[in-house]
Amino acid sequence: MILGDIRDYLKQRQTVSLQDVATHFDLSDESASLAMDYWLKKGKVRVLAATCSSSCGSHCGSAGGQYQWVGQNPVRWFNLDTIRRR
């Protein structure tokens, strides 16, 4: 599945641009964006601020920001041991 492959790519590289994902997986920018939106909604990825200088003319791939894998576990608002005892 492509989402799993993108997840593994993000874990390996830690920080990638949308163009990196599109190029690596031979996807359109729109498809790569949809995949990254999926991981954003899951809370596994965050968008870093753009680090592009105006001299590159927005061709460096970082103009839209970088995606960073955070892969945090969800916060549990309950104690599993208490629930299991019932």
WOTAPE-V55039 format. One record per residue. RES is the residue in three letters. OMEGA is omega in degrees with one decimal (none if undefined). D_LAST is the distance of its C-alpha to the last C-alpha in Angstrom with 1 decimal. Layout:
{{RES & OMEGA & D_LAST} {RES & OMEGA & D_LAST}}
This chain:
{{MET & -174.6 & 38.6} {ILE & 179.6 & 40.5} {LEU & 177.0 & 37.5} {GLY & 177.4 & 36.2} {ASP & 177.8 & 39.7} {ILE & 176.6 & 40.1} {ARG & -179.3 & 36.8} {ASP & 178.0 & 38.2} {TYR & 178.4 & 41.5} {LEU & 179.1 & 40.0} {LYS & -178.7 & 38.0} {GLN & -175.3 & 41.2} {ARG & -178.6 & 43.5} {GLN & -179.5 & 41.1} {THR & -179.8 & 43.5} {VAL & 172.8 & 45.5} {SER & 176.8 & 47.5} {LEU & 179.2 & 47.1} {GLN & 176.1 & 50.5} {ASP & -178.9 & 49.3} {VAL & -178.9 & 46.5} {ALA & -178.9 & 48.9} {THR & -176.7 & 51.6} {HIS & -176.5 & 49.4} {PHE & 179.5 & 47.8} {ASP & -179.7 & 50.9} {LEU & 170.5 & 49.2} {SER & 177.5 & 50.7} {ASP & 179.9 & 49.8} {GLU & 179.0 & 48.0} {SER & 177.9 & 45.8} {ALA & 178.8 & 45.1} {SER & 178.0 & 44.2} {LEU & 178.5 & 41.8} {ALA & 179.8 & 40.0} {MET & 176.1 & 39.9} {ASP & 177.1 & 38.6} {TYR & -178.8 & 35.7} {TRP & 173.9 & 34.7} {LEU & -179.6 & 35.4} {LYS & 177.9 & 32.9} {LYS & -179.7 & 30.3} {GLY & -178.3 & 30.9} {LYS & -177.0 & 32.2} {VAL & 171.9 & 35.8} {ARG & 179.7 & 37.7} {VAL & 177.0 & 41.3} {LEU & 179.1 & 43.6} {ALA & 178.8 & 46.7} {ALA & -179.2 & 49.8} {THR & -175.0 & 52.1} {CYS & 173.7 & 55.1} {SER & -177.7 & 58.5} {SER & -177.0 & 60.9} {SER & -177.1 & 63.3} {CYS & -179.9 & 61.4} {GLY & 179.2 & 61.8} {SER & 178.1 & 58.1} {HIS & -174.2 & 58.6} {CYS & 179.0 & 56.6} {GLY & -179.2 & 53.2} {SER & -177.6 & 51.6} {ALA & 179.0 & 53.0} {GLY & -178.7 & 49.8} {GLY & 179.8 & 47.6} {GLN & 175.7 & 45.7} {TYR & -179.8 & 42.2} {GLN & 177.4 & 40.1} {TRP & 176.5 & 37.0} {VAL & 171.5 & 34.1} {GLY & -179.6 & 31.2} {GLN & 174.2 & 28.6} {ASN & 179.4 & 24.9} {PRO & 178.3 & 23.2} {VAL & 177.6 & 21.7} {ARG & -178.8 & 17.9} {TRP & -179.8 & 17.1} {PHE & 179.7 & 13.5} {ASN & -178.5 & 11.9} {LEU & -179.8 & 10.5} {ASP & 179.1 & 9.1} {THR & -179.9 & 7.0} {ILE & -178.5 & 5.6} {ARG & -178.9 & 5.5} {ARG & -176.3 & 3.8} {ARG & none & 0.0}}
